[in-house]
Amino acid sequence: MSEIIILFIGAIAAGLMGSLTGLGGGVIIIPLLTLGFGVPMHYAIGASLISVIGTSSGAAVAFVKEGFTNMRIGMFLEIATTAGAVTGALVSGFLNPNTIGIIFASILILTVLLNLRGKPDHQEELIKGSLEHKLKLYGTFPDKDGVKNYAAKNSIGGFCMMVFAGAMSGLLGIGSGALKVLAMDNMMKLPFKVSTTTSNFMIGVTAVAGALIYFQRGQIIPVIAAPVLIGVVVGSFIGSKTLMISKTKKLKVFFAIVITILSIYMMYNGIAKNFS
């Protein structure tokens, strides 16, 4: 019982820190469960995917109501992320947990670096007759200066990147939000507010696809997943309420250092066990 309470408190901290830094609670849950509680990697991934579904769903509804999320672009790209998530989850069943730990640590360091970089803010015009025009991958979003128009670019490149982002989500139990935003920011040239909110909408659906595979394999254990889910949701809610008064820039740097140290330790641990 005491371990469940400690896990619940740890999950609250993970949700809080993930919400304040924009990395999401999943990147903290995996090290917390594997390094802190000795939970096998595959079971930790299953619990993390459940928490990702919970945290994404609440925020996604609010962003859709506010008019930032582009549902059509999100549903188009979800074809790629869902296929990737199912593939990643299936592949994870054949991989050694230590190998998954090494991949997780590598992607985590990449995620931290992407999260610290400057965010571009595009506003491209729609080209008549283009693929984006035919698929209706454009829209409007509210801004302080009024409603603004935008259109996607390089949709094929963004779609391919989403397959990789989905595969990493299913393989590692994370939302892969940083990879999704990278595809929409840098490749598809979407406005920052649209890319981040659409990514949040997609994360939950991607996680469901991966979680179904882990559930079928019996790698989602309620006694682990339940306190993690509730704790991360509570932490994310607290984080959303304190975001405006928090010094997120300094927090991101501090958090990046902690996550990088954890990643290096996980990578070293995985390599050492693989060759021992």
N, C-alpha and C positions, 0 to 999 in steps of 0.2 A: 504493500500500500504506500509506503513512504517513497519508494522508487517512482511510482506513478505520479505522486505529488511533485517530486523533484523534476520529473520529465515535463509535467504540465507547466511548472514555473519556467523551465528552460525554453519551452515552446513559446510562452508569452514573450520572453526576451528575444527569441528568434523573430517572431512576428513584428515586434516593436522595432528592432534594429533593421529588419528587412524593409519595413514600411518607410522608415525615416531615410534610408539610404537609396531606396529604389531598386535594391538587388532582389527583394523578395525573401520570404522566410525559408524557402527550400534550400538555399545555398548554405544556411546555417544548420538546418535540421539534420542533414546527412552527417556532417562532422560531429554534431551533438550526440546522435544515436550511435554512430560507429566508434568514435573515439571515447565519448563520455560514458556510454552505457553498454558498449560491447555488443550491440545489435548487429547481426550479420548484414552485409551490404545490401543484398536483395530485399530484405525485410525493411531496412531503413528507407530504401528507394520507394517501396510501396506506400509506407506511411507518409513520406514526403509528398508523393503525388496526390494523396488524399487532401493534405493540407493546402496544396497549390489550388486544387479545385475550389476549396472553401474560400480562400482569400481572394481569388480572382472573381468569383461570382458576385460578391457584394459590391465591389468597386465597379465592376463592368456595368451593372444596372444604372448606377449614378451617372457614369460617363455617357451612356446612351441617351439618357433623359436630357442631359445638358447639350447634346447635339455635336459632341466632338468625335465620337466613334463612327467610323464608316463601316456599316454592316456589310455592304456589298463587297468592299475590298477584303474585309475580314473573312467573309464566307468563301471568297475566291481563294485566298491564301490558306484557309483551313483545310482545303483539299490536300495541299502539300504537307502541312504540319501534322495532320492526322495520319496520313500514309507514313510519314517519317517516324511518328511516335510509335505506331504499331510495329514498324520494322525495328526500331531501337529497342523496344521492350522484348521482342522475340529474340534479337541478337544477344541481349543481356543474359538470357537463360543459358547460353553456350559459353559465356565468358567467365573466367576466374574472377572472384570478388576483388582480388588484389589488382588485377588488370583494370577493372572498372574504377577502382580507387585512383589509379594513376591517371586515367582519362578524366575523371571527375576533377582532380586537382588541376590538371592542365586547363580545362574549360573554365574552372573557377577563377584562375589567374587572368585568363582572357576576359572574362566577364567583369572583373574588377577594373581592368585597364579600360575597357569600353565604357564603363560607368563613370570613370574619372575624366574622360576626354570631353572637349567642348561639343555641345550639341548643335548641329546645323539646323537652320529653320528655312525650309524651301517653300516656295509658292509658285508652282509651275502652271502654265496655261495649257488648256486642252488643245490637242492637235486633231483637227477634223479628219476622220478616216483612219486614225491610228487604232491599234489593238485596244488601247485604253478607252478610246471613244466607243468602239464596238461592244466592249464588255461593261461599259458604263462605270469605269473605275475613276470616278471624279466626284466632287461634292462641294459642300460649303461648311464652314464652322464659325461659331460666334467669336468675336474678338472685341477688344476695347474700342477699336475704331469702326466697328460694325461687322456685318457678315462678310467673310472672305471666301473666294472661290479657289479651288486647287484641282490638280489632276495628277494621276500617277504617271511615272515614266518607267521604262525598262522592266515591265511586269514579268517577263520570262526569267530574267536574272533574279528578281526578288522571289519568284515562285521557287526557283531551284535552291536559293538560300534558305527558304522556309522548310524545305525537305530536311536539310541538315539540322536546322533549329529544332524541328519536331523529333528527329532521331536522337538528338542529345537530351531532349526532355524525357523521352521514353526509356532511354538507356540509363540516365543518371538521376531521374526523379526531380528535376528542376523545371522551372517555368520557361527557361531559355528566353526570357523577356529581352535581355540585352542583345541577343542574336537576332531576334525578331525586329527590334527597333533599328538595329544596324541595317537590316535588309530594307526596311521601309524608309529610313532616313537617307542613307548613302546611295542605295541602288534605285529605289523607286521615287526618291525626291519628294516625299510627302512632308507636310508641315509637322513640326515636332509634336504639337498637341494631338494631332490626328494619329500619328504613328504610335505614340505611347499609349493612348487610350484604346486604339484598335488592337494593339498588342495585348493589353490587359484583357480585352474581350476574348481574344484567341487562346490565351494561356490556359483557361479553365477547360475548354473543349479539347485542346491538345492533351492535357493531363488525364482527362477521362478516357481517351483512347488508349493511352499507355497503362492506366490503372486497371482497365479491364483484363489485360494480359496478366498482370501480376496477381489479380484476384483469382483468375482461373488457375494459376499455378499454386494458389494457397499461400502467397507471400505478402498478403495484407492481413495483419493480425489486429483485431479490434482493440485489444488491451494496450497496444502500442499506438495504433492509428488514431483512436478516439481522443486521448489526452493531447496528442500532437495537434490534431485538427482544431480542437476547442481552444487550446493555448495560443496557436498561431493566429486564429481569428480574433481573439481578445487582444493580443499584442498588436495586430494590424489596426484594429479599431482605435486603440490608445495612440498609436503612431500617427494615424490620420488626424486626430484631434490636436496633437501637439506639434504637428509639422510646421505650422506657421511661426511658432515661437522658438523652434529649435535652430541651432546653428549647424545646418545640415552639411555645409561645405567642410568644416573641421571634422564633423562626425564621419563623413565619407572617407576622409584621408585616414583617420584613426581605424575605422572599420576595415579599410582596404589593407592596412598593415597587418591587422589581426587575421583576416581571411587569407592573406598571402602566406603568413607563417603556418597556419593550419594546412593550407594547400601543399606547401613544401614538405611538411611533416607527413601528410597522407601519401604524397608521392614517394618519399623516401621509404616509408613503411611498406608500401606496395611493392616497390622495386626490391627491397631487402627480402621480403617474404617470397617473391617470385623466384629469386635466385638462391634461396637458402636450401 
